[in-house]
């Protein structure tokens, strides 16, 4: 049995490694709110370059990155076209309506993936009495879709539609590097299919905090002001940006290990009585399980699992989510699967 707790609740679980801490300790800093932190500036230049964009902005969280993007592109009363399980709608405390006064128009999607035709059906006609469609929104990889990668060809379809209709396309790429590693498609290819995007440093990349929002200079200038409105301005943030630079250098390619561990967890849990997989495949690092047939709730199964030294996250009355990351080994994933079998019995 593992001597430490096996935390599969989220890929936000990892703590900075000693090498990352050393990079943070040695970071050169300045006042980022004034654009004078050299380490933050280096991170922003690196991020924008990776995705083929003009500029970037360092923000405290993925939620703030999403809310800045929505507010930058919309006016109160307008509409954002997205799938019904997108993170801003499902997991951001109602922020789109509170901060930007917008509503969502939902598309028919499969694990968060939708086509041009499906998006087009959700667009409002010009000059109609309904709200104005201001923004197209995709999530890649898709959290509630079990880590599904949004196919590049679908992104190309949506990019074409957005240009035809003059509607910007934003990608919530909190886990975009999982998509990069799983698909073998370079960051610049993804960046070329949207107007703007964000990625999270504190998920699979193992940083303590932070996300990066990327787009045109005009978009980022507007985003900079909105960040200030939301209380997200930094001062000597280079200590945190140094972790991001380290992660981009050392923690991207190793995401393949997380994907392999998730697939192993999926294999081992597939035959557990009373447990079934919500999705048939495991594209990246997320596995959803339904425990209804065990006769227990997700809370009950997870409590029993916690007693055995591991934990998943509760995602519904009978739904659990497991997320692999750099702090969980293959052996620990296998042990967690065995413990889950006991917990569901």
C-alpha positions as CSV (number, residue, x, y, z in Angstrom):
1,X,0.0,0.0,0.0
2,X,1.2,3.5,-0.8
3,X,2.6,5.4,2.2
4,X,0.9,8.7,1.0
5,X,-2.5,9.7,0.0
6,X,-3.4,9.1,-3.6
7,X,-5.1,12.3,-4.8
8,X,-6.9,11.8,-8.1
9,X,-9.4,14.6,-7.6
10,X,-7.8,17.0,-10.0
11,X,-4.6,17.8,-11.9
12,X,-4.4,20.9,-9.7
13,X,-3.1,18.6,-6.9
14,X,0.6,18.7,-7.6
15,X,2.9,20.8,-5.5
16,X,5.9,22.5,-7.1
17,X,8.9,20.2,-7.5
18,X,12.2,21.2,-5.9
19,X,13.6,22.2,-9.3
20,X,10.5,24.4,-9.9
21,X,10.9,26.0,-6.4
22,X,14.5,26.7,-7.2
23,X,13.5,28.5,-10.4
24,X,11.0,30.5,-8.4
25,X,13.6,31.4,-5.8
26,X,16.0,32.7,-8.4
27,X,13.4,34.7,-10.4
28,X,14.2,38.3,-11.3
29,X,11.2,40.4,-10.5
30,X,9.7,43.9,-11.1
31,X,6.3,45.6,-11.1
32,X,4.2,43.6,-13.5
33,X,1.3,46.0,-13.3
34,X,3.6,48.5,-14.9
35,X,4.9,45.9,-17.4
36,X,8.3,45.9,-15.6
37,X,8.6,42.3,-14.4
38,X,11.2,40.7,-16.6
39,X,10.3,37.1,-15.7
40,X,6.6,37.7,-16.4
41,X,7.5,39.4,-19.7
42,X,9.6,36.4,-20.6
43,X,6.6,34.1,-19.9
44,X,4.3,36.2,-22.0
45,X,6.6,36.3,-24.9
46,X,7.1,32.6,-24.8
47,X,3.4,31.9,-24.5
48,X,2.4,34.2,-27.3
49,X,5.1,32.8,-29.6
50,X,4.1,29.2,-28.9
51,X,0.6,29.9,-30.1
52,X,1.4,32.3,-32.9
53,X,-0.2,35.3,-31.3
54,X,0.9,38.9,-30.8
55,X,0.6,39.3,-27.0
56,X,-0.4,37.6,-23.8
57,X,-1.5,38.4,-20.2
58,X,-0.6,36.6,-17.0
59,X,-3.6,36.2,-14.7
60,X,-4.3,34.5,-11.3
61,X,-6.7,31.7,-12.5
62,X,-8.4,30.0,-15.4
63,X,-11.7,31.3,-14.2
64,X,-10.4,34.9,-14.4
65,X,-8.9,34.2,-17.8
66,X,-12.3,33.0,-19.0
67,X,-14.2,36.0,-17.5
68,X,-11.8,38.5,-18.9
69,X,-12.2,37.0,-22.4
70,X,-16.0,37.0,-22.2
71,X,-16.1,40.6,-20.9
72,X,-13.6,41.8,-23.6
73,X,-15.7,40.4,-26.4
74,X,-19.3,41.1,-25.2
75,X,-21.7,43.7,-24.0
76,X,-24.5,43.1,-21.4
77,X,-27.5,41.4,-23.0
78,X,-25.4,39.6,-25.7
79,X,-25.0,35.9,-26.2
80,X,-22.1,33.4,-26.2
81,X,-22.5,30.2,-28.2
82,X,-21.0,27.3,-26.4
83,X,-21.8,23.7,-25.3
84,X,-23.9,23.3,-22.1
85,X,-21.1,21.8,-20.1
86,X,-18.5,24.4,-20.8
87,X,-16.5,25.5,-17.7
88,X,-17.8,29.2,-17.6
89,X,-21.4,28.0,-17.4
90,X,-20.9,25.0,-15.2
91,X,-18.1,25.8,-12.8
92,X,-17.6,29.6,-12.4
93,X,-20.3,30.5,-9.9
94,X,-22.5,32.3,-12.4
95,X,-19.7,34.8,-13.2
96,X,-20.6,35.4,-16.9
97,X,-24.0,36.8,-15.8
98,X,-22.6,38.7,-12.8
99,X,-19.6,40.2,-14.5
100,X,-20.6,40.6,-18.1
101,X,-24.4,40.4,-18.1
102,X,-24.5,37.8,-20.9
103,X,-26.4,34.6,-21.6
104,X,-25.4,31.4,-23.3
105,X,-26.9,29.8,-26.4
106,X,-26.1,26.1,-26.3
107,X,-25.2,23.9,-29.2
108,X,-25.7,20.1,-29.6
109,X,-22.3,18.7,-28.6
110,X,-20.7,15.3,-28.1
111,X,-18.2,15.4,-25.2
112,X,-17.9,19.2,-25.8
113,X,-17.2,18.8,-29.5
114,X,-19.5,20.4,-32.1
115,X,-19.5,21.2,-35.8
116,X,-20.0,24.3,-37.9
117,X,-23.5,23.2,-38.7
118,X,-24.3,22.8,-35.0
119,X,-22.8,26.2,-34.2
120,X,-24.6,27.9,-37.0
121,X,-27.9,26.6,-35.7
122,X,-27.3,28.5,-32.5
123,X,-26.4,31.8,-34.1
124,X,-28.9,34.6,-33.9
125,X,-30.1,36.1,-37.2
126,X,-28.9,39.6,-37.8
127,X,-31.5,42.2,-37.0
128,X,-33.8,39.9,-35.1
129,X,-35.5,40.5,-31.8
130,X,-33.3,38.1,-29.8
131,X,-29.9,38.9,-28.2
132,X,-26.9,39.5,-30.4
133,X,-24.4,36.6,-30.8
134,X,-21.1,38.1,-29.7
135,X,-18.8,35.1,-29.2
136,X,-18.1,31.5,-30.2
137,X,-16.6,29.4,-27.3
138,X,-14.8,26.1,-27.3
139,X,-13.1,24.1,-24.6
140,X,-10.0,22.0,-25.4
141,X,-9.5,19.5,-23.8
142,X,-13.0,19.3,-22.4
143,X,-13.2,18.7,-18.7
144,X,-16.8,17.5,-18.4
145,X,-16.3,15.6,-21.7
146,X,-13.7,13.3,-20.1
147,X,-10.7,15.1,-21.5
148,X,-11.9,15.0,-25.1
149,X,-9.7,16.7,-27.6
150,X,-11.5,19.1,-29.9
151,X,-10.5,18.0,-33.4
152,X,-8.5,20.5,-35.4
153,X,-10.7,20.0,-38.5
154,X,-13.7,21.1,-36.4
155,X,-11.8,24.1,-35.2
156,X,-11.1,25.0,-38.8
157,X,-14.8,24.8,-39.6
158,X,-15.7,27.0,-36.7
159,X,-12.9,29.5,-37.6
160,X,-14.3,29.8,-41.1
161,X,-17.8,30.4,-39.7
162,X,-16.5,33.0,-37.2
163,X,-14.8,34.9,-40.0
164,X,-17.9,34.8,-42.2
165,X,-20.1,36.1,-39.5
166,X,-17.6,38.5,-37.9
167,X,-17.9,36.7,-34.5
168,X,-14.7,36.1,-32.6
169,X,-13.8,32.5,-31.6
170,X,-12.2,31.9,-28.2
171,X,-10.7,28.7,-26.9
172,X,-10.7,27.8,-23.3
173,X,-7.5,25.8,-23.4
174,X,-7.0,25.2,-19.7
175,X,-5.7,21.8,-20.7
176,X,-4.5,22.7,-24.2
177,X,-1.1,21.1,-23.7
178,X,-2.9,17.8,-23.0
179,X,-4.4,18.2,-26.5
180,X,-1.0,19.1,-28.0
181,X,0.6,15.9,-26.6
182,X,-2.4,13.6,-27.3
183,X,-2.8,14.8,-30.9
184,X,0.8,15.6,-31.8
185,X,-0.5,18.9,-33.2
186,X,1.8,21.9,-32.4
187,X,0.5,24.8,-30.2
188,X,0.7,27.2,-33.2
189,X,-1.7,25.1,-35.2
190,X,-4.3,25.4,-32.4
191,X,-3.6,29.1,-32.0
192,X,-4.2,29.7,-35.7
193,X,-7.8,28.4,-35.4
194,X,-9.0,30.9,-32.9
195,X,-8.9,34.6,-32.2
196,X,-7.7,34.1,-28.6
197,X,-7.1,31.4,-26.1
198,X,-6.0,30.7,-22.6
199,X,-4.1,27.9,-20.8
200,X,-3.7,27.0,-17.2
201,X,-0.3,26.6,-15.5
202,X,-1.7,25.0,-12.3
203,X,-3.3,21.9,-13.8
204,X,-1.2,19.3,-15.6
205,X,1.8,21.6,-15.8
206,X,2.3,21.5,-12.0
207,X,2.6,25.2,-11.1
208,X,1.2,26.6,-7.9
209,X,-1.0,29.3,-9.6
210,X,-1.7,31.2,-12.8
211,X,-3.1,31.1,-16.3
212,X,-2.1,32.9,-19.5
213,X,-4.5,34.6,-21.8
214,X,-3.3,35.1,-25.4
215,X,-4.5,37.0,-28.4
216,X,-4.0,40.2,-30.5
217,X,-2.3,43.3,-29.0
218,X,-5.7,45.1,-29.0
219,X,-7.4,42.2,-27.3
220,X,-4.7,41.9,-24.6
221,X,-4.7,45.7,-24.0
222,X,-8.4,45.5,-23.3
223,X,-7.9,42.4,-21.2
224,X,-5.2,44.2,-19.2
225,X,-7.7,46.8,-18.0
226,X,-10.4,44.2,-17.3
227,X,-7.9,42.2,-15.2
228,X,-7.4,45.3,-13.1
229,X,-11.2,45.8,-12.7
230,X,-11.4,42.2,-11.4
231,X,-8.6,42.7,-8.9
232,X,-6.1,40.5,-10.8
233,X,-3.2,43.0,-11.2
234,X,0.1,41.6,-10.1
235,X,3.2,43.4,-8.6
236,X,6.3,41.2,-8.3
237,X,4.7,38.2,-10.0
238,X,7.9,36.9,-11.5
239,X,8.2,34.4,-8.8
240,X,5.1,32.7,-10.1
241,X,5.9,33.3,-13.7
242,X,9.2,31.5,-13.2
243,X,7.3,28.4,-12.3
244,X,5.4,28.8,-15.6
245,X,8.6,29.1,-17.6
246,X,10.0,26.0,-15.9
247,X,6.8,24.1,-16.6
248,X,6.7,25.0,-20.3
249,X,10.3,23.7,-20.6
250,X,10.1,20.5,-18.5
251,X,6.4,19.5,-17.9
252,X,4.7,19.4,-21.3
253,X,6.1,16.3,-22.9
254,X,5.7,14.3,-19.7
255,X,1.9,14.7,-20.0
256,X,2.0,11.6,-22.1
257,X,2.7,9.7,-18.8
258,X,-0.5,11.1,-17.3
259,X,-2.4,10.0,-20.3
260,X,-1.0,6.5,-20.1
261,X,-1.8,6.3,-16.4
262,X,-5.4,7.4,-17.0
263,X,-5.7,4.7,-19.6
264,X,-4.4,2.2,-17.2
265,X,-6.9,3.4,-14.5
266,X,-9.7,3.1,-17.1
267,X,-8.6,-0.5,-17.9
268,X,-8.5,-1.6,-14.3
269,X,-11.8,0.0,-13.3
270,X,-13.7,-1.3,-16.4
271,X,-14.5,-4.6,-14.8
272,X,-15.4,-3.4,-11.3
273,X,-18.9,-4.6,-10.4
274,X,-21.3,-1.7,-9.9
275,X,-19.0,0.7,-11.7
276,X,-19.3,1.7,-15.4
277,X,-17.4,4.2,-17.5
278,X,-19.4,7.3,-18.6
279,X,-17.3,7.6,-21.8
280,X,-16.0,4.8,-24.0
281,X,-12.5,6.2,-24.5
282,X,-9.8,8.0,-22.4
283,X,-8.2,10.5,-24.8
284,X,-6.1,12.3,-22.2
285,X,-5.9,12.3,-18.4
286,X,-9.6,12.3,-17.2
287,X,-11.8,9.3,-16.4
288,X,-15.5,9.6,-15.5
289,X,-17.2,6.7,-13.6
290,X,-20.8,6.1,-12.7
291,X,-21.4,4.1,-9.5
292,X,-25.2,3.9,-9.6
293,X,-25.2,0.1,-10.0
294,X,-23.2,-0.3,-6.8
295,X,-26.2,0.9,-4.8
296,X,-24.2,3.7,-3.3
297,X,-24.0,7.4,-4.1
298,X,-20.8,9.0,-5.4
299,X,-20.3,10.7,-2.1
300,X,-20.6,7.3,-0.3
301,X,-18.2,5.5,-2.6
302,X,-15.7,8.3,-2.4
303,X,-15.9,8.4,1.4
304,X,-15.1,4.7,1.5
305,X,-12.3,5.2,-1.0
306,X,-10.8,8.0,1.1
307,X,-10.7,5.6,4.1
308,X,-8.5,3.4,1.9
309,X,-6.1,6.2,1.2
310,X,-7.3,7.7,-2.2
311,X,-9.9,10.1,-3.5
312,X,-11.7,11.0,-6.7
313,X,-13.9,14.1,-7.2
314,X,-17.6,13.9,-6.9
315,X,-19.2,15.1,-10.2
316,X,-22.8,14.2,-9.7
317,X,-25.1,12.1,-7.6
318,X,-23.5,8.9,-8.9
319,X,-20.6,10.2,-10.9
320,X,-17.0,10.3,-10.0
321,X,-14.0,11.9,-11.8
322,X,-10.4,10.7,-11.7
323,X,-7.7,13.0,-13.1
324,X,-4.1,11.8,-13.4
325,X,-1.1,14.1,-12.9
326,X,2.6,14.3,-12.2
327,X,2.3,13.6,-8.5
328,X,0.7,10.2,-9.1
329,X,2.7,7.2,-10.3
330,X,1.6,4.2,-12.3
331,X,1.8,2.0,-9.2
332,X,-0.4,4.5,-7.2
333,X,-3.0,4.6,-10.0
334,X,-3.2,0.8,-9.9
335,X,-3.6,0.9,-6.2
336,X,-6.3,3.5,-6.4
337,X,-8.2,1.3,-8.8
338,X,-8.0,-1.7,-6.5
339,X,-9.2,0.5,-3.6
340,X,-12.1,1.7,-5.7
341,X,-13.2,-1.9,-6.3
342,X,-13.3,-2.4,-2.5
343,X,-15.1,1.0,-1.9
344,X,-17.8,0.2,-4.5
345,X,-18.4,-3.3,-3.1
